């Protein structure tokens, strides 16, 4: 897709639909006053408890106070006063109402709408139906004031491990007591029946720098009052964006427990030197008319088509309107809240292209003020069309319009393992020819390179990144078939040994490419999901990682461990500018029509200050051995025939003709 010409957007009101009104229906929201104070919904101070609700078109508003977070009628109802200048309703009580619960209600079009905890509830009762009033200072673990995640000099230094709380700990082989809970990752010394490390010790052993946890805010699909049913969900159905999910706590009925236990998880990971990236889904709400957004300011927070119907770029029923000031402020301030209150180190934006580039820029800019090490990235696409103009969307093609934002490379993903939508389709690493140029696009992190012909790219036809720090490389994630299942489907009939070789090759391409490497939890021990591609609500029997695999596939784990160590030790794989990549990364000339599935390149002249003067990287994705020619000299063997040594002590070679095994990588180095 070609990059649209930049459009200068005017915010001047005129008789035409204003710049942020995407449809005629949306025109009505232009005149809404907005409020940017930090006391929205709830503030407790020495003068009492104060409520403030933004609802410019409500006719009346009230607060219902409860003793209980789930049952019973309100013990008091407080009418609210309207402040027309900023569209908010306020009321106060003279005492600190810690331990109480509340909901808001507005009268709109002559009718009282359903109760809602509001959009800014930071603590909630069971199932998130009522907001809770708690003292957050009492939820901080010991040492919290000094807690901090790992320093991140450059985004390319980050190694991301995507995980779901239940997947990591539910299997009996995990040896973890707090199965499916935040606290699972606070347990030291957990092992499999055969003594292999699991949980947080496994993460330390593997060597990743950051975990990306799937949605951990309070989501809609799990009944927290009935956890014995073991209902599973990924959590991409947001309910309360600013409170942790209750099913991951040991007591969903206690509003403080979920807050405290999530903080304890973050601190345990930080103490282990691991950062925490949170998956955020600001692009849509779990419900339409029944969402907390609609129950407070009907119509405003979502986009609509001209006929008034919900726009649905999320393919989940609706999409939010990030370009409107109150919604933009909400996204920015919510992310800031998680960074401040929970010390979150990064944010992965689901379907980020539903948001506008200006909002994403402001998110990154404000987060960097809190913590310069924060990493922000997202999916640079939508799931369906949107009223938001394409040139304003945070698409991967528009990533260079944003600052300190990265996007996933579907170029590398689909080229290496085969297209995500066709289970049987093979990729470069599994023997399919013709994908060499698209793999190269991934290797150079979608930056301009004199030796890469973007016209031959499958997904992208131009270099859309101006820096490798804008790109996240991966071959597998929670979505679609995981790598193991993809290999089993596309390489059906081949020996498992070949599948394991292909897995190593695929991940070697990811970890040696410029940009940020990203891996799906359990891949390192050949985790599968029994062929289920969309396992968002599948049972633990499908999703849980079988840690017994760590012994069975120990060789694979050791290889992944070697890849993380190699990348950490050698900055040549972590260049930070497109100019450096174009200068130091040189592809060897190979006629892919005669020798398909073979890519060879050098990282030259101590690239990015590397101790190694030159690194030779060769990939053979063919099902047969292939020979490459390496210039004469003394070369240390770093990786060959499915073995890897970050120190380069697998032996030495004088160069010349070297034969690569099927589905394998060769990495050599000269000091």
Buried (B, 14 or more C-beta within 10 A) or exposed (E): EEBBEEEEBEEEEEEEEBBBBBBEBBBEBEEBBBBEEEBBBBBBEEEEBBBBBBBBBBEBBBBBBBEBBBEEEBEEEBEBEBBEEBBBBBBBBEEBBEEBBBBBBBBBEEEEBEBBBBBBBBBBBBBBBBBBBBEBEEBBBEEBEEBEBBEBEBBBBBBBBBBBBBBBBBBEBBBBEBBBBBBBBBBEEBBBEEEBBBBBBBBBBBBBBBBBBBBBBBBBBBBBEEBEEBBBBBBBBBBBBBBBBBBBBBEBBBBBBBBBBBBBBBBBBBEBEBBBBBBBBBBBBBBBEBBBBBBBBBBBBBBBBEEEEBBBBBEBBBBBBBBBBBBBBBBBBBBBBBBEBBBBBBBBBBBBBBBBBBBBBBBBEBBBEBBEBBBBBBBBBBBEEBBBBBBBBBBBBBBBBBEBBBBBBBBBBBBBBBBBEEBEBBBBBBBBBBBBBBBBBBBBBBBBBEBBEBEBBBBBBBBBBBBBBBBBBBBBBBBBBBBBBBBBBBBEEBEEEBBBBBBBBBBBBBBBBBBBBBBBBBBBBBBBBEBBBEBBBBBBEBBBBBBBBBBBBEEBBEBBBBBBBBBBBBBBBBBBBBEBBBBBBBBBEBEBEEBBBBBBBBBBEBBBEBEBBBBBBBBBBBBEEBEBEBEEBEBBBBBBBBBBBBEBEBEEBEBEEBEBBBBBBBBBBBE
